[in-house]
Amino acid sequence: MDEPIRIAMWSGPRNISTAMMRSFENRPDTGVIDEPFYAAFLAATGEKHPMVEAVLASQPTDWREVVKTVTGPAPGGAPIFYQKQMTHHMLPEFGLDWTAGCRNAFLIREPERVLASYVQKRHRASLRDIGVERQAELFEREADRLGRAPPVVEGIDVLKDPRGALGRLCAALGIAFDDAMLAWPAGRRDSDGVWAPAWYDAVERSTGFGPPADGDPPVLGDALQRVADAARPYYERLSAHALR
């Protein structure tokens, strides 16, 4: 059997990462996996996320076992294997050599909007929680490997012009765009992580990419604004390479 095209989409939380997973899963040629390193991250850090015990029971907690999955066949033997990867899950002790076998891309969002959304689900948020510093490290690592910037996509660009933004992304990934990426049936998927009830209420109601939020980024309290200020240089480093 031919090796699948493995696409690792690196995002922080509270972006449109789950909608992007829906978009790719709606292609007839693509199988997806949802945050495969989540349980390994929780086991290593002891973080108390929503539904932590269910997450730990649902996935391997050894990162080496996860690597076997993400470097293996795509679900259903599909020719494309889309991997929704969270940057903050990739702890320094987790090996990254496997990423050389993927077409790595980076999904970004303004840190102010990420934080405003994140604290609706958890009552605190640190720079590590939103993964943007680690995202920049992974971006630089991949750029050094390739000798050029890997694909970067702004979530808001996808919301404003799904066909155009996804077309540019697919071209950068070396795959054909498919109109099936623009809409999908509402509801939960078997491929969703067990944590879906805690995080995926909006995307479960969706049938496509919704309109972007209007206006300026939300006003944050002092503590969150300090996190946003610390995150902004990392975000802007990647935003300079966004596909437009």
N, C-alpha and C positions, 0 to 999 in steps of 0.2 A: 504493500500500500504506500502511495506517495505521502511524504510528510505534508501536514497541513501548513498553510500560511498562518503563522501565529502573530496576532496583533495584541500587544500589551498597551492598554490605554491607561496612562498614569494620571490620577486625579487626586485631589483632596476631597474631603466630605462636603456635602451641601452644595454641590455643583449640579450639572445635569447628567451626572455619570450614569445613573440608573436608566434615564431616558435614552442615553446613547447606547446602553446595553440593549434596551428594547429595540432600538432602531436597527442595530446590527442583527439581533436575533430574528427579526422579521424577514431578513434575507433568506431565500431558500438554500443558500450555499454555506451558511454560517451556524456554528454552535458556539455557545457562550458559557463562561464561568463567572460567578459573582464573588468578588473579594476573597480569593482562595487562601490568602495568608491571615485572615481575620482571627481565626482561633489560635494560630501560632503566635500572633501578636499579643492576644489577651493572655495566653498561658505564660509568655515570657515576661510580661509587664505587670500582671495582676490588676490591670485596669478594670474598673467596675462599670462596664457599659451596659445599656439596656439588654436584657435577655442573655446575659453573659454565660450562664450555665448551658443554655440551649445552643449557643454558638460553639462553645467548647466541645459539646457532645456531637456536633454535626460535621466537624472537619478535623483533619490531622492537626495535631498541635506541635509537631516537629517540622520545621521549615524544609528539611531535606525531603520529607515525604510529599510536601506540597509541590516541590520542584519536579518530582516524578510525574505529578499530574499535569502541571502546566507545560511540560516538555513532551507529554504523551499525545495520543490521538485526541482530536476534537470530539466533543459529545456528538454521538450519532455518526461518527466517522465523517463529519463534514469537511469540505476542503479548506474552510477558513475557521480558525479558532480565535474568537474574540475574548480577551481576558480583561475584565474590569478590575484594575489593580489600584489599591489605595496607597499613596506614597507613605503615609504615616505608619502603615503596617510594616514597612521594610526597615526593620531595626538594623543597626550597624553590624550585628553578628549574623544576620541572614545573608547567605551568599548571593551574588548577583551574576555569576558567570553565565547562568542560563539565559539571561536577557539578550545575549548575543544571537540567540536563535529566534528572536522575535523582531517584528517591525514595531518599534517603540514610538508611541505618540503621547502627547501631553495635553490634557484638558485643563484650562485655567479659568478662574473667576476672580473678580476684584475681592480682596480680603475683607473689606467692610461688609459686603453682601454675604460672603461666606459666614462671617461671625454672627451677623444678625440672624441668619437662618439656623446656625448651629445651636445657639443658646435657647432656641425654642424647643430643642430636643434634649439638651443637657444644660445644666445651669451654670456651667463654667466652660471656659475655652482658653487653652494656652497656644503658644506658637506651634508646639509639637502636635497638638490635637488637630490642627488644620493642615498640617503636612506640607506647607509651601516651601519651607527651607529644604526639606528632604527632596521635594520635587525639583528644586533648582539643582541640587547635588546630582540627582539622577539624570537630569537634562544635560548637565555639563559632562557627566561620564559618557553618556551616549554620543554627545557631540564630538568628544575626543575620539571615540571609537570609530565614528563615521567619517570624521574630518569635515563635517558640516552640521548645521543645526537639524535635529530631527523635527518632524511635524509638530506644530503647536496649534491648538484650536481654542479660541475663546468661546465659552459657553454662550455668551450673549450674541455672538455672531451666528451661531447655529439657530438660536431662537428667532433672530431677525430675518434670516434667509436660509432655511434648512437646506433647500436644494443646492444653493450656491456653496454654502460652507461644507456640506457633506461631500459635494462633488470635488471640491479642492482637497479635502481630507483623503478621500479615496484615491485620487490621483497621486497624492504624496505617498500613500501606502502601497501603491502599485497594484490596486485592484479596481475593477470596474464599479462605477456607481450603479445602484439599483433603486428604482422608484419605490420599491417595497420599504425602503428605509424611512420614508416620510410619514407613515401612519401604521398603527398597530391596534389590535383589539384591546379593549380595557380589561383589567383584571390582573390577578396574580399569576405567576409562572412557576412551573416545577423547578426551573433554573434559579429562581430567587433564593437568596440565603434565608435561613430560618429567622433572621432578624427583621424580615420584611414588615411584620406588624408594627414594629417600633419606628420604622423609618420611611416606609414606602407608600404611605397613604395617598399622597398626591399623584405619584406616578401610576399607582394602580387605577386611578380614575381617568388617566390620560389616554388619549387615542392618537397622540402626535405631540410635536413640540409646541408648547404654548407660547403666547406672546411674551417678550421680555418685560421685566419690571420697568415702569416709567420713572423718570426723574433721577435726582442725584442719589448716591448711595445713602443708606440710612444713617442717622446720627446715633453714635454709640456712646455708652458711658465711658468714664475715664479709663477704667481698667481694660475694657475691650478695645478702646481706641489705641492704647499703648501696644496691644498685640497687633492691631491692624497696621500701625506705623512700623513695627518691626518686620511685618510680613511684606510690606509694600515693595521694598527693593528686590526681593526674590520674585514677586509677581511681575514687576516691570521688566526684569531680565528676560523672562520667558515671553511676555507680551510683545517685546520688540521683534520676536520671530514668528508671531502668529500669522497663519495663512490668511491672506486678504487679497 
